[in-house]
Amino acid sequence: MYIHLGQNAVIKKSEIIGIFDMENTTSSRHTRSFLSRCEDEGEVVDISTDLPRVFVLCEGEDGERVYLSQLSSQTLEKRWEDGEFGMKN
């Protein structure tokens, strides 16, 4: 199954490690350090057209990726539960 993260980003559900709300998680220096490291290593993909509301941590065949999305964590959770796109792996 796949989930649409916004813009043209569609990711396999099996590659998603977690969906994190930016407002709640970036208050931690550890999270800010992690995101900074990922950006320095070219692992961040900004798919937001505005300020990102969530970051989605993924690990696939090509390594670790962090997607920044303007969608809310609630929207992505609903898409997860509803099986948006309903495509098989």
C-alpha positions in Angstrom: 0.0 0.0 0.0 1.0 3.6 -0.6 0.3 6.9 1.0 0.2 10.3 -0.6 2.3 12.8 1.4 1.4 15.9 -0.7 2.6 17.4 -4.0 3.9 14.5 -6.1 5.2 12.4 -3.2 3.7 8.9 -2.9 5.6 6.6 -0.5 5.2 2.9 0.3 3.7 2.5 3.7 6.2 -0.2 4.6 9.0 2.4 4.2 7.5 4.9 6.7 9.1 4.8 10.1 7.1 7.6 11.6 5.1 10.8 11.1 6.0 13.6 13.4 4.3 16.9 14.0 6.8 19.8 13.6 5.3 22.0 16.3 5.5 19.3 19.0 8.7 17.6 18.1 11.1 20.4 17.1 11.1 21.9 20.6 13.6 19.0 21.4 17.2 19.8 20.7 17.7 16.2 19.7 15.1 16.4 17.0 16.5 19.7 15.7 20.0 18.1 15.6 18.6 15.0 13.8 16.8 17.2 11.2 19.9 19.3 10.7 22.1 16.3 10.2 19.6 14.9 7.7 19.6 18.2 5.8 23.4 18.3 5.8 23.5 14.8 4.4 21.0 15.6 1.6 18.3 13.3 3.1 15.6 15.9 3.4 13.0 16.3 0.6 10.8 19.4 1.0 7.5 18.7 -0.6 5.7 21.6 1.2 4.5 24.7 -0.6 4.3 26.5 2.7 5.7 26.1 6.2 5.9 22.3 6.8 3.6 20.9 9.5 5.1 17.4 9.7 8.1 15.5 8.8 7.9 11.9 7.7 10.9 9.6 8.4 11.3 6.9 5.8 13.8 4.1 5.1 13.9 2.4 1.8 16.2 0.7 -0.6 18.1 4.0 -1.2 18.5 4.7 2.5 16.9 7.1 4.9 14.8 10.1 3.8 12.9 12.8 5.6 10.0 14.4 3.8 8.7 17.8 4.9 5.0 18.2 4.2 2.4 20.9 4.7 -0.3 18.3 5.5 -1.2 17.8 9.1 -0.4 14.7 11.0 -4.1 14.0 11.4 -4.6 14.1 7.6 -1.8 11.7 7.0 -3.1 9.4 9.8 -6.5 9.4 8.1 -4.9 8.6 4.8 -2.9 5.8 6.5 -6.1 4.3 8.1 -8.2 4.7 4.9 -5.6 3.1 2.7 -5.4 6.0 0.3 -4.5 5.0 -3.2 -5.1 1.3 -2.3 -2.2 0.2 -4.4 -0.4 -3.1 -3.7 3.3 -3.1 -3.2 
